[in-house]
């Protein structure tokens, strides 16, 4: 198992910083969602992937994890192509994203090819 990097004293984890900003106001939440959608359109338009599907919704990994009843770290590993989900988890992800299981299958296949 890989060691978790040491955090410098006084450093702030970027995920924690983004989450704090996002939850400060409805305007910030909306701005972050629009930013994620822009990233999906700009950087993921040419390759369907789980990250693209998630970002098109304007969701963080944590938000997809919450809606699919799993963990953020699990979603991260899926997006990195490091693991294959169980069918029940793939269905939960498909339902959360309002796409077919076939779309999830293709997105996960793309993740393992990069």
Beta strands, then each sheet from edge to edge (+ up, - down):
end
